Structure formats: C-alpha cells, structure tokens
C-alpha cells in the first residue's frame, strides 16, 4: 500500500496513477471534501506581515488556481539528472493543456494581448486546462470554479477513489512513523482522535508549508529553513465598460526576463480610484509576478517569514513599469493606474531536490517521498502546477517500477 498525504496537484495525480495500476492507496487530506465553487471559503490565514494565497481543502491550492499550465525549470532539473520531457507530454495530454479558443478570450484579455504585441513584448495566450464547453466565463476562477470547468487536483482524487483508493478527509497528518530510518506509516488526527495507518511507502504532497511541518515532526529538522513564494501585485486602472471582471482570468501572458505579466482582475484597483461612478466592469488590471530569491522560512507554528532582497524588489518594479505601459497602450486612463499591495503565491523550495530529497524525491527516511512545490530547487517565477504534475507522474512511474 502507498499513503499519499495531500490532494493538490502532486497528491492527486500520484493517487490516480497508482490506484489505476492496482496499487492500494490511502489518501489523507487535512481539509474537507467540498464543491469546487465553495473553495474561496477555505483560504488559509497567516500573520499580518504575509499575504500568502494557499487553501486547505480537497484539491489544495489547485482548486483556486487559474489552471495555468506552463513548463518551468527544465534546465535546472537536468542538473539533477531529471528529464521531465516524457512526463510533461503525458500530463499535458491527460489534462488537456491548450490555449483557449477565441470564443473565451474577452475584450480585456484581447486588449492586453494586442498591446503586448504592439510594444514588441514576448506575448502569447496562456496555456490552460479548462474545458471551454463547460466554462460560463464568470470571472470567478480564483474563487473555485462554480461549474467545474477547470482542472484541479480534486479531479484526480475522484478518479483515484473510483479506481479503489481510500480517501480520508479532515485528517491532519502530524508525523511520519519510522523505524531504523525506514518509513512505516503516518500518524494523524481526525475527530480529535489520534489514529495511524501503516505502509512502507509514504508520499507527502501537503504543500510547501504542510509538508515542512510533517517533515520536521518526523525528524527532518532542516525542512523549511528556506522558502520562496512568487511575489506579485496587480496593476490596473479605468477603461469604461471593458467588462474584464467577468472574463476567464489570466488567459494571456507576457514573459519578461525577470517577470511574467498576465491579465487578472482585482477589485482593489477600483477602491484606489476616487470616483464613485467607477465600477468593477470598468477596470482592467494585470498581475505582475516575479521569481524571488529563497530568503524566507517556515515557523514551527506554520506561519511564514518572507525576506525581500534588492533583486526581488527591482524585478517587481520592472514588471510594474511594463504593466503600466501595456495598460496605457490598451486604452486605460493613465491617471487612474494604481497597484495593489504586495502578495505571494506558490510557496515552495522548503524541501528542495539536492538538499532534503534526492533526484527520486526520497528523503533520508527510506520510503518517505515528497512531491509538491517543496521540492523545487529555485523559484520558477511562473505557475508551478504543470511542473509539479510532471514530477509527480515521474515519481509514480518510479514507485510502480521499483
């Protein structure tokens, strides 16, 4: 039997790949099983110093993601002997990665794409895993899709259960049980009772923070002593009746040397404009996201400390300036352009390959593996979901062939 802890991008596909190949699987999820449309109720809270977007529920952060699917860190992984080419191709076909049909590219996204091209920027549609035939273009991607039109880890969990896997929700794993440096099971709390399930193969996919806390309580003290998360802000302003707030979000992409830009609605932009006649439908905004240096850490209580370097700030400033040029070219009133506060997404690097896990994602405890953003050696500065899926597919194949 294999125990999989967590149901996000990594845990979901691992459970599915193993279960469909007749491997007994027990899936443990800290949060509840929910309808996708209710995911916005399960965002995690951290200290006032850090605004980090993670969730605790079935599907993990993938259920509130934009289902953006881009390859990342290919060259970096080759340094560890990891070639994800075949895994990428398999996963991209499995979840249907593609650029959206023009029928699902709204006026605001089209203005972003046209402006980017006119400015000579590296501009393209965002590859996504969204089923257009189900998508109602409501603009609520980050809240959890109300019609299940986008892929999430929950999809794979459901398929894994159909294939025979056991799913236990509201179960907080507190540590991995081991003997003589070999995994023998996990201890978890459910309904205020401490319980255990046993296996010599345990895969942690509880997210960069969740997996860190489990690793530490299991004797791997160095986990989480460094951490990255993609810093981002949204920059936007007024353009009457653009109706961008109801579009599929982040359907366009500009790739810069030190940042990526994608059209993403933020209601905070409207609050910055001192004109009561301006409504959400009159806002066009762009998310500016950068790769940051791994200068943060996870506290023992699960909170996060983030240290911003000069490069982190400089790269974000470059992206913000470029976003401003795009917005003005797209027709936004330059006098209304403003920014949201600094936030973070996609935490990772807390159990990096080459330090906490080896190239097969195994820890110093034999039979204990990690397969989420924890294992990424550096910040990708791009959506990491496709890379996590590919790593997890590769790990599933490794376990099946052991």
N, C-alpha and C positions, 0 to 999 in steps of 0.2 A: 504494500500500500504506500501511497505518497500523500503527504499532508501539504496542502497549499494554503498559506496564510495571506489573505487579501484577495480582492476581486476586481482590482483595477486592470489596466492594460496588460500587465505582466501576469498576474494571477489568473485572470480569466482565460487567456489563450493556453496557458500551461495546463489548467484543469481540463479544458476541452481536448487538447491534443492527447493528453494521457488517457482520459476516460474513453475517447473514441477508439483508442488502441487497446481497450480492455484492461487497463491498469486501474485497480481500485483507488479511488481518490476521495479524500475528505477535505472539504473547503471550509475554512474558518474565516468569518467576516466580523469585524468589530462592530460595524453598524447594522442597521435594519435592512430588510428587503423592502424596497419602495417602488412606486411607479416613477418612471423617468421624469415626468412632469413635475414631481414634487422635490426634485433634487436640491433646489435652491434653499430648502429648509435645513439642509444638513452641512452647510459650510462651517468649517472649524473656526475657532476664535483663538487668537494669540494675544500677546501683550500689545499695549498701545503703540509701542515702538515699531512693530512689524505688521504690515497689512499683507498677509500671505493667503492666496486662494487655494485651499485644499478642502476636501469633503470627507466625511465618514459615513458611508452608506454603501449599499451594493453598487458595484461599478467604480467605486473610488472617484478620483478626480476625472476619470474619463467620461463620467456621466454628465459633467458640466463643462466639458471641453467643447471646442468648436469642431472637433473631429478633423483637425488639420493633420495631414499626413505627408511629411517631408523626411527624406533621408538626412542623416546627420552623423558626423564623426567617423566617416568611413576610413579615412587615413589614420586617425588616431587608434582605431581598433586594430588595424593591420599591424601596428607596432606590438600588439599583444598576441599576434597570431590569429586574430579573429576576422574572418571574411564573412560578411553578412549578405553577400550578393544573392545567394540562393534563397536565404530566409526572407529577404526583402521581397523578392519576386513572388514567393509563396503567399506572404501576408498581404501584399497589395492586391493580389487576385482574390484572396479569401474575403477581404472586407470591401472590395470594390473601389479601390482608390482611383479617383479621376477628377478632372477639373469640371466644375459644374456646367450644365447646359446654359446657354444664353438666356433661356426662359427663367433661370434662377439667379441671374445677375441683374440686380436692381439699378436704379438711376444713380444712387450714391456710389455704389461699387464701380459702375461704369465710368463715372466722373473721376474716381481715383485712378483707375487703370489708364484712361486716356491722358490724364495729367502726368502720370508717371512716364508714359511713353513719350509725350511731348518734351519732357525735361531730360530725356535720354537716360533714364534710370533703368536698372535691371528689373523689369516689371512683368508680372505674369498672373494668371489665375491661380488661386491656392488649390493644390490637390487635397481632396476631402474624401471622406467615407460617408456620404449622405445619399439616401435613396430619394431622388427627386420626385418619384411618383407618389411618395408619402408626404413630402415636405409641403407645409402650408405657408411658408415664408412669413413667419410671425415675428422674427427677430429675437426669439427667446432662447437661443442656443445655450447661453451661459446659465440659464435657469434650470436646464434639464428639458429635453425635447418633449413637448406635450403629446406628440403623435409618434414617437419612437422612429423618426425618420433618419436619425444619425446613428452610426455605430457607437457602442460603448462596451466596456468590459462585461456589463450585465448580459449582453447578447451571448457571449461565450459561456458565461456561467450557466445560463438557462440551457444551452446546448449540452454542456457537460453533465448537468443533472439528468437531462433526457437520456444521456449515454450511460447513466448509472452512478455518477458521482453523488456523494452525500454533501449537502450544504447545511452548515450550522451558522446562522446569523446571530447578531447580538452577543458574540463570543469574543472577548478580549484576550488575546494570547499574551501571557505575561513572561514566559520564558520557554526556551527550548531545553528539553531534558536530554542530558547526555551522560555517557559513561565511558571512561578511558578515551576521551576526546572523540567519541562517536555519537552521533545523534540517535536518540531512541524514542523521541516523541515530543509533544508540547503540552504545556500546562496552560489552561485558560479559565476565565471566569465567565460564567453565564448564570443569569438569575441569582446573582450574589453568591454563587457556589463555585468553589474551585474544582475543576474537572481536568482530566487528562485523556489524551488519545495518543496511541503509540505507533511509531513507524521508524525505520532506519533511514528514511529519506524525507527531509523537511525543506520546503521552499518558502522563503519569506518574500512576499510581494505586497507588503503592507505600506508601501510608500517610504520616501526617504526618511521621514521622521518616525513613523511607526516601526519600520524595520530596525532603525537605530536603537530604539528603546528596548526592543526584544533582544537584539544582539548584545547590548550591554548587560542586561539582566541574565544573559546566558554565558557571560564570561568574556565576551569580546569587547573589552573596555575602550579600544581605540575607535570604535564606530562613532560617527557623528561629530568627531573633533574638528572636522572641516565640512563646509556646506556651501553650495551655490544655490541661488534661485534667480531666474531671469527677471531682472528689474524691468518694470515697464511703467509708462504713463500713457494717457490718452490726450491727444491734442486735437482741438476742433473749434468750430465756430458756426456762424449763422449763414444759411442759404435757404431761402424760403421754399417750403413745400418740397424738400428733397425726399422726405419720407424714408430716410435711411434707417430709421429706428425699427421698421418692420421687415427689413431685408434679412437674408441669410448673412450672418456676420462672418467677417474675416474671409471673404471669398476672393480677395485679391492679395497680392504680395509684392513688395519691393524688397530686394535683397541688396543691402549695402555692405561695405567692407566690415563695419563694426556694429551693424544693427540690422533689424528687419522691421518693416512697416506693414501694417495691414488695416484695412478699414474696419473699425469696431465702434459701435455706438456706446456713448457714455452720457448718462443723464446729468452727470456732474458738470458737463460743459455748459448746459443750459443755465444751471444755477450761477455760473460765473458771468452771465450776460445781464446787465441791469436794465432789462426791457421786459416788462411783464407780458408783452404780446408774443414773445418768442416761445414756441412750443417744442416738444421733443421732435416733432416731424420736420422742424426747421434746422436740425443740427446734423452736420457731417463731421465725423471725428475719425482719427487714425490712432491705432495703438503703436507705440514705439517700444521695441523690445531689444535688449542687448544681451550678449554673453557677459557674465560677470566673473571676476576672479573668485576663487574658492576661499573667501575670507569671512566665514561665519561658522557657527556651530550650533548643535542642538543641546539644550539644557537637559538635566536629568528629569525635569518635570514635563518635558515635551515642548517647552517653549523654544523659540528660535532667536538667536542673536545674529544680526547681519552687520558686517563691517564694510562700508563702501570705500573703495580705493579711488585714487585720482583717475585712473583709467575708466572705472565704472561710470563716474560722473561725466567724463569727457565724451565717452561713446554715447551716453544717453543724450547729451547736449547736441551732438552731431545729428542724431536721429530726429530730435525735436525740431531742429532747424530745417531739415529736409522735409519733414512732415508739413511744416508751415509753408514751404514753397509749393508743395503739392496741393494743399488746401486752397491757397490763393489762386493757383492755376485752374483749379476745379470750380472756381466761382464763389468761394466763401469770402464773406466780407472780412478783410484783413484786420479791421478794427475790433472784431469780436473774437479773434483767435486767442484761445487760452488753453491751459493744461490742467489735468487732474493732479492729485497728489501721487507721489511715488508709491508703487505697489510691487508685489512679487508673485511669481507663479513658477510652477515646475521645479520645486526644490529637488536637489539631487546631490550626488557626489559624496554621500556620507559613508558609503562602503565601497570605494572605488576599486575597479579591476586593477590589479598590480599592487594593491596595498591590503585591503581587507579580504577580497576574494581573488581567486586565480582566474586564468583565462576560461575556465569552465564554470565560473561563478560560484565556486565552492569555497567555503570559509575554512579556517583552521580546525573547525569541528567537522570531522568526516561525515558526509551525508547531509550537511546543512548548506543550502544554497541561498543566494539572494538574486531576485530578478525583478527589479523595478528601477526607478531613476537613481537609487542609491549607488548602483554600480558604475554609472557613467564617470569616466575619469576626469572630464572637464565639462564646463557648461557648454551645451551646444548652441545656445543663443537662438534656437529655433524650437518649434514644438517637438517634444521628445517621444511622443506616443508611438510613432511608427518604428523608431529605433528600439524602444522597449519591447514592442511586439516581436520584432525580428530577433532580438537577443533571447526572448522567452521561447520562441519557436526553436531556435538553435539549442537551447537548454533542454527542451522537451525531447528533441531528437537524441541528444547525448544520453539522457536518462533511459530512453527506450532502447538504446543500443548498448548500454553497459552490460 
